[in-house]
Amino acid sequence: MRRRNFIQQTSAATAFIGIGGLSSLSFKPNYKKHITILHTNDVHSHIEPFGPDDSRNPNMGGAARRATLIQQIRNKNPNTLLLDAGDIFQGTPYFNFYGGELEFKLMSKMKYDASTLGNHDFDNGIDGLYSQLPHAEFDFISSNYDFSNTVMDGHTQKHKVFTKDGVKIGVFGLGIELQGLVNDNLYKETKYLDPVEIAQDMTRILKEEKNCDLVICLSHLGYDYSHDKISDIKLAKATENIDLIIGGHTHTFLDKPTIETNKAGKKVLVNQVGCYGLYLGRIDFYLDDENKIEANGLKIEV
Amino acid sequence: MRKIRLSFYLLLSAIILSCKGNSVETAEIKAQRIAIDENIEADPEIEEFVAPFKEHLNKTLDSTLAYNPKDMVKSDGDLNTAIGNLMADIVMEQANPIFKSRTANEIDMVLLNYGGIRSGLNKGNISTRSAYALMPFENEIVVTELSGEKINEMLSYLERAKTAHPVSGIQIEMDQNYNVNRAEIKGKKIDEDKTYFVATSDYLQQGGDNMNFLKDPVELYKVDYKLRNAIIDYFKKIDTLKVEKDNRFIRK
């Protein structure tokens, strides 16, 4: 705050000199940073589009179409981050036949930046997941699974900071409780840690230590439940410093993000795009001159 | 040094000056959901990459495993259907040898759920693809050791359900109002003091379809055998499917 005051005073004092002397700087008058976040969840090995005779999703989906769409968006805005909220595996014979190799290779070709893990990503066991890692040229971000006593130890990151156009985007990942959902002989000694506590740790690190401008939570907790199980909606309300929660697991088709209010009274976006690669979620952040999204009020168009 | 610092302040002030007076200081977030449909052209490189995987997969999925002499749909019976009987009998036949080798016990009966029959089987050649359609889920076969009392709870459940849940190894006769008149496991009346080995899916054992009598068995045994793999293995070893309704679960 003091720094800002100082700069403002300085700018007033030096304004006269400034205008004449800065013509060489290529400075756009409508200066505004634009970060695009693209996301999928619960693609469940759907590589081919649904056929024309499909009763629910005729002619929808398909990895090759998704690749085209992502490339088109990247061509327009290179400052794009592509994320997945888990359950990449399981749902078509492609997974049963190739164990996830094709899914990871396609995501690598599409240049996914990161994914978190869903419960079905353990369907071939933690060893099955581990054996496919060489095919993934993107990061697995998982903050609340403790993999110390498993083969996955050291192969996931608790958080990661991506810098696009000088904007620091911190991403962390939350997975669902595996007990009761996945056979324990599949996830072995993976420990599930409390998502709210971990989220508080992660947001503190990302916001305060890493000075992130945007904080994104990749979640496979599920959108919301009628019982008291932790969900994206409950997480949004119980935490602070998260700007966007990209969810999965419940296959919830949101046509626009839900806007929740966090513990500090600030807005949090919660989004999820159903399943099977039928939709691509897109969130565009236009940041002000200090890389902030809420300096002088925030306009959310959903 | 002073010079560098001064130019830094100049740059900062320039930013602030340029940004003031227009709307750029207000941050904005826009969101959009984009449908992936036939309006988007497929990336040819991706299609080319997938092609050999697809070809191999289709060849394997469509290779013939067995012959089905007639169409089977799950609506062809009152309390038992040809396709339900087939599925329950497959579980009995495929899982029992594994269970027996591990525990020295034999499966007494099989219970699946009607909703778990995910497709019919058309007359003609049966392939791996048929097995995926019939059982797309990854459910595993489990064996629950149930008290005779729990078996009676199961019968009450079936009285309320009035549904052709697939069974094998048990004979159930109901009256027209779905009250059980007679129930026998392996030809013998249900003994409340005995325990029975009931094979089912992990989904149902964990409370699926509210089959709560499966939830807390005396003992739970894993077979490590997916339902679909049992079906595929059975199709592989059998030449022509047996496709009959019978009197295992009827109303009189």
Interface residues (C-beta under 8 A of the other chain):
Chain A: I7 Q8 T10 S11 T14 A15 I17 G18 I19 G21 L22 L25 F27 P29 N30 Y31 K32 I47 E48 P49 N59 M60 G61 G62 A63 A64 R65 R66 A67 T68 L69 Q71 Q90 G91 P93 Y94 N96 F97 Y98 L102 K105 L106 K109 M110 D123 G180 N183 N185 L254 D255 K256 P257 L269 N271 V273 G277 L278 Y279 L280 G281 R282 I283 D284 F285 Y286 L287 D288 D289 K292 I293 E294 A295 N296 G297 L298 K299 I300 E301 V302
Chain B: L6 Y9 L10 L11 L12 S13 A14 I15 I16 L17 S18 C19 N22 V24 E25 T26 A27 E28 I29 K30 A31 Q32 R33 I34 A35 I36 D37 E38 I40 E41 A42 D43 P44 E45 I46 E47 F49 V50 F53 K54 H56 L57 T60 L61 T128 R129 Y132 P136 E138 E140 D202 Q206 K222
